[in-house]
Amino acid sequence: MIRYGLIGAGMMGQEHIRNIALLDGATVTAVADPDAGMRAAAMASAGAQGFADAGDLIAANCCDVYLIAAPNDLHAGLVQQLLATDKPILVEKPLATTTADCRDLLNMAQGRVAPIWVAMEYRFMPPVQRLIQALDQGTVGVPRMVAIREHRFPFLQKVDDWNRFNARSGGTLVEKCCHFWDLMRLMLRADPVRVYASAGVDVNHRDERYIGGVPDIVDNAYVVVDFANGTRGMLDLCMFAEGSHWQEIIAVTGPTARVEALIPGPARFTSDGKPREAQLITSLRALKQEVRETIHTPPELLIAGDHHGSTFYQHERFLNLVRSGKGRPEVSLEDGYWSVLVGEAAEESARSGQAIDLRGRGV
């Protein structure tokens, strides 16, 4: 039995609990969260011991692995505390809210034996996995362009409203979009060298007021990313498009074909109780032909979380790594750094109106 220590028992933490419960030989033994309500809900769901402070959970030494699902601005400090345990760590995205903190973690983790895995759930969505398989099979030839559209609902309310502020979240283009920079880099097989963004605060949260002040996160953006091998990616983000049938559309185009993954939004089941399935569309250039494929996700995984089964599949692979004691995390600290670097540059570009050169900032 692999015992998890969960730090951060909010909405995402409780999704992790539901998915870990579906794994054989894994359990959440302890949860830490300063919010009494969230902590109590997580304790009841997992049947776990509760701590108000993460330091007390770590000191109890009752876990085999640690999972960080606390607010973004706490990630770096928590990872630093956990490095001393020499136990496996799964840390939610983003790795940190700034590239400076990410670099500190990379330096501090040098020589560490136990793995640190950055939780980039979108990599493990069944439609995205099928798209990656098509790329590996050479369906598009050498990928030249990645276009990602996410049209979705606004950010949900979180404890202390931490996700309404750039200082705590890293900004929308870090907090939400680190997934997409990670996918672009993975699919184009190169590091980014230049970022240009146009973004605004146009609809969401404009009339909200909190103790921390006025929300300053952007709610829509276009971002273009150039890569070292001459390829490019584009993001079309809208956070006030609740009615979109497809929440994400991820398209990769090469000289022989375009492959698109179409991913449903949060309404995971139709009115008659059937799962809303993702699709993969392959457009073959030479044949001028389109092939559609339905991508199935088991209903129990759709019930367990808001990420189309990806949270379960990520945990399955993380657990295999922990049990084997061999190999490297599929999403490394370096991957986490790059995803924050592009998001941070996109935020800077949107404010300044200038393209941001990333050359020389690699790891």
PyMOL commands that set and color helices and strands:
alter all, ss='L'
color gray80, all
select helices_A, chain A and resi 11-20+36-46+54-60+72-83+99-108+121-124+126-136+159-164+166-169+172-175+178-188+299-304+310-324+333-352
alter helices_A, ss='H'
color red, helices_A
select strands_A, chain A and resi 2-7+26-32+49-51+65-68+89-92+116-119+145-151+192-200+220-227+232-238+246-253+257-264+278-284+289-295+356-357
alter strands_A, ss='S'
color yellow, strands_A
deselect
rebuild
show_as cartoon
